[in-house]
């Protein structure tokens, strides 16, 4: 079910009302069923796939708890991992790898492997698979007691606000909240409504209206683009994906809040990050912390000494890992993270790009700059364009296109029409090959995000006059309602659905 | 009590205020936005002939024209593919006729079916895919298609045409050509088809809800007007920004040209050429014409590129045995419309004309078809 649809708004209202009116056992079954209905609105036949994942992991977690010997526990964990990752691999990567192998085979003159059926990627598989794996690993590590009630575990995995595009939740944070109904309070209701409204605004007013400019720009043949064009395109796409994905997270968090369930924040002004490391503490926080806890730390042979709370933890024993091992773990983690987003070399390259940024940052950090406002500002000045440039891999039609766009950015001569230096018209100097409005839009959006943060930090958070704050709240809600009601239509999916 | 629920009251008040403003601003307005897109005083006119659909747009209604066309026993069938020049009429009045209607009228007396398909800002990529679909639906004796310079700027295939690619016959035809393959790859990597594909349960339910709201809630009907007005508002802002840019960068109308990147030009011309090639392979007679434009208005394209464009079209027309006609000067006199240019200033429309212009275009096309199409004589 799409969040930005009237169907969802009706579904959410009904589910929330039933949730508050029903007793514990009905409530948990109702949430489980609501998750299944929510998923079935896309394709009902894939519900069984999701149920098979959660059923297997439910029983495996219980068996792990009962085993006394570590090797038996490990075997069970492996069964879960092979099953879950096998399904993920089949649905997400088969076509890609068969295509790549066929490319190689035909290159060397051999016949190709036929694939007589089509594979449809089940929506949300990357998210619910990770969530379920996380639960089994937590039980294996002893951080979480297994859940004894099947519908409770089912309600956790299929909890509809986060089912299709996250946030990826930890069982130990969410299951207790589903298990014991929180007390109803109006502040949760208000926060929930505001988050949903803000999410819809980001999606239907901002992201969907930026999309045509992005699509148009990225359909321009890459060889005709100038460096300025590429920068503008990366910024525009960067904002589109930020608005689109954070919109989903806002609506997910808001929907859960209506039921008194707290989800950790998934975004925190990522484009104001002052370093690549800082960016990943602000962007898709639930995924980056999941990847860190369940992939990076095991690869680096670091045992977490504590469990993450609200998606983030820094309590680990880094000293035990060698520098070489850390480096390999980092590179592998980021390439896998890239591939998690999609079966294409462009995504792997995007992961590698971020790995390089983080390695570069770690190297610079060792030069022991003292943190200051100036260093912070300079950090932002470098981090923002580097992060934005990384989106080229994410959005480019092929790895060749992405490489050519990077080449253009690196070439000084593609910043100005040097051959027109003698011309009497200034505009002829500017090599603009995409819609000039895209340039304006990218500038406005950069400024807009900065102004929003300044407003929130220095006016909203510091305002102590109750009536003034209420008046501002009324104005915001009126503004958002006006635009959301006007533009709301479920014409396009969220970008992250494809992952 | 108030302080405990004051935030909730503020949110409800905000919501009511937002919807009230929407109602207050737009409830009494009814703007025809389609007309605005065509230029000042230009209307969108798809005319029927004796209750027969003879002029359609994209695949949302093209089957109506196919159905009506197939129901007649005729000597032959000619299709005209075009853009808004064919369905846009400046200062349109009841009783006036478009060029497509006049051509239908003329050819029906000769027992020949004439049918037109035109879409706003159509490009050669779209025309090629549309043509493949058309061939899968009906037999054609002749094809008339415009070589429109403005269309060479355009990119992508709209979903209401791309949906044709889901049909096996069209898909097979596209796979047999280089550009067809490109088009398929392009569309399959976008979500143009997904949105129009087989409806999910979500689509069915959402459509029902929206229809119910549309029929029963007055505020719902204001949405369309509001969205259009908001987009117009931003368009006017854009005009002013462009004006400011022109002042700052020393840009004047006379030296401004619409750029067409080389690769985009090459891609579009390749599609146009393949369209002609495929038609000829299927023994369809082809007339490809350079459309009329006002001789006294600045034409915002690089003159060298425009000359190359006409030459390229003529070259591949000769190569495949198609007929080429330059109808640039076909429409003359005070028949051209008015539109706004990039900075919002009123200028002469270089695409749309009045009914008088349609009559002139119909005459020119009639003459070229009669001269060149042997199979319908």
Contacts between the chains, C-beta under 8 A, distances in Angstrom:
chain1	res1	chain2	res2	distance
A	1	B	202	5.6
A	2	B	202	6.2
A	2	B	206	7.9
A	5	B	202	6.9
A	5	B	206	5.2
A	6	B	206	6.5
A	6	B	209	4.7
A	6	B	210	6.7
A	6	B	213	7.2
A	7	B	202	6.1
A	7	B	205	4.9
A	7	B	206	4.9
A	7	B	209	6.1
A	10	B	209	7.2
A	40	B	201	6.8
A	41	B	200	6.6
A	41	B	201	4.9
A	41	B	202	4.3
A	41	B	205	7.3
A	42	B	200	5.7
A	42	B	201	7.8
A	42	B	202	6.5
A	43	B	200	6.7
A	44	B	201	7.3
A	186	B	4	6.9
A	186	B	5	5.4
A	186	B	7	7.2
A	186	B	8	4.9
A	187	B	7	6.7
A	189	B	8	6.4
A	190	B	7	4.4
A	190	B	8	5.2
A	190	B	11	5.6
A	193	B	11	5.6
A	194	B	11	6.6
A	215	B	156	7.3
A	215	B	190	7.4
A	216	B	155	6.8
A	216	B	156	7.5
A	219	B	155	4.8
A	219	B	156	5.7
A	219	B	186	7.8
A	220	B	155	7.2
A	220	B	261	6.3
A	220	B	263	8.0
A	220	B	264	6.9
A	221	B	261	6.1
A	221	B	262	7.9
A	221	B	263	3.1
A	221	B	264	6.1
A	221	B	267	7.2
A	223	B	263	5.8
A	224	B	261	3.7
A	224	B	262	6.2
A	224	B	263	5.2
A	224	B	264	7.3
A	397	B	189	6.6
A	424	B	250	7.2
A	425	B	249	7.0
A	425	B	250	5.2
A	425	B	251	6.6
A	425	B	255	6.4
A	426	B	248	7.9
A	426	B	249	4.6
A	426	B	250	5.5
A	427	B	245	7.8
A	427	B	249	3.9
A	427	B	250	7.0
A	427	B	251	5.1
A	430	B	249	7.9
A	433	B	259	6.7
A	433	B	261	5.5
A	436	B	242	7.8
A	436	B	245	7.5
A	437	B	238	6.2
A	440	B	241	6.3
A	466	B	6	7.9
A	470	B	6	6.3
A	470	B	7	7.7
A	470	B	10	4.9
A	473	B	7	6.8
A	473	B	10	4.5
A	473	B	11	7.0
A	473	B	14	6.6
A	474	B	10	5.1
A	474	B	13	5.1
A	474	B	14	4.4
A	474	B	17	6.4
A	475	B	14	7.1
A	476	B	14	6.8
A	477	B	10	7.1
A	477	B	11	5.3
A	477	B	13	7.7
A	477	B	14	2.5
A	477	B	15	5.8
A	477	B	17	7.7
A	477	B	18	6.7
A	478	B	14	4.5
A	478	B	15	7.3
A	478	B	17	4.0
A	478	B	18	3.9
A	478	B	21	6.7
A	479	B	18	6.7
A	480	B	14	7.9
A	480	B	18	7.1
A	481	B	14	6.5
A	481	B	15	4.7
A	481	B	17	7.7
A	481	B	18	3.0
A	481	B	19	6.1
A	482	B	18	4.1
A	482	B	19	7.4
A	482	B	21	5.7
A	482	B	22	5.4
A	485	B	18	7.0
A	485	B	19	6.3
A	485	B	22	6.4
A	485	B	219	7.9
A	485	B	223	6.7
A	486	B	22	6.7
A	486	B	223	5.3
A	486	B	226	4.5
A	486	B	227	5.2
A	486	B	230	6.8
A	487	B	227	6.3
A	489	B	210	7.8
A	490	B	202	7.4
A	490	B	206	5.6
A	491	B	195	6.6
A	492	B	191	6.7
A	492	B	195	7.1
A	493	B	191	6.7
A	493	B	194	7.6
